[in-house]
């Protein structure tokens, strides 16, 4: 009865030819804006789950444990992962929790099927290992599974080394745990900041790391967002450049385009990027001036400024 009356859930993007999700399944990945995230599911509240497991070991075990905790005993659990991203470990990890597992494989993925046993072990420990924690050396809150979760990314650090105090209203696109925003808010005149990220967990950490009035967060996919707020004096970003583990310059280009659209005339965009990524053409198309401020440790820093309002008005009149 439970299996027919309780909702089914799906975690992450699940290719239909690898595993089928029942119609009406609830998305529960923290990287799916608007989802009902898995960590918020009460125990034994879910009638079935199809889960695309994360590649990181600690994060994956925590997500598996959260999924098993959410399922009612006897409910179905299907877990898939690429062979080189934890798939080969799925059977052992599920067995360690007390599950009886059947494993298949397709398109270089392992696909594990099990049902939630009445008695399981090790769930609390796995969930605790993947939970948020304060990093004493950094004085920052973070969580396994987030980008460079236990250290400051070298690209962000280089940007911090050159980022001047900025005033007014600012946006941090792909804010992560709030490293850039925290530094900007520590200035004598802390700016108002909007922190934007695709990962709900990152925003939860950013709220802790960048407290106080004048800070707001937006859970959205910058690339896909069609209505982002505008009129900002500045924007900062360390944009992602990997999609499913592969270089994808379109990600950074989308961040540049959205930053330009969010800035007021005369607004400035500070960004860091890997040295080999060809973002200069996109920046020069959207901004009046583009200056490379620094290059070190495999990264480069740009400051790009939009034309001031007077020039925008002249250009508009010239088109009439």
C-alpha angles and dihedrals in degrees: 000000000000092000092058098041104039119079123260121227139203125204118209130332110329117189108230093225091058101045135358121230117202116249111269095027113161115241109230107174117122087221092063106081112230094020125138094244120230095236089063095055112111117236114278092007100119129076098200141351137205109195132190098205122224119245097233110092099220093043093046094052090047092050092048089051092048089051094050091047091052094050124089113236109276094025120133123254123190117184127184134181137161114266092245094044102059099295094121090057099050097093094050093045094050092044089053088061090053100263126143104226137200114194131199131171136217135163093001091308131116114223116197123194124194142144124235107262119220091239123041134167136210098025096121093048093050092047091049091049090056096042127110117277140176113253103218096200092055101029088227135123116234143153135220111262096040120111109284086343099182101040142034110267110246091233091055091045091054090050090050089053091059105026110115124210108283125201137200123026119347139178129208109206111205090007098179110188092343104264096145095040092049091056093047092049091054092069124107090258103035111207126227106260136203111197115203127189140150092224118077091201091057091052091050089055092044090055088057095043097045105037130168141063117311094047123104134168135217122199105209145116104258091205095055100033112117099183113044120160118258144198096076122160093214144358132201130195147170093194123203119251102183126084114184088342096307128110110258116178090186089075094062092040090055091051090051091050093049092046091053091050092050096051125090119233106289092022120141131226120205116193141166124211141169109273095241096055114103103223099135096092093052092048093049091050093056105032133056094222129024119187126183101219101183145350123200143130092019095306137098132205125216133190111196123183129198121227113272119253094261092059092043089054092049091050091049092051091048090058093054 
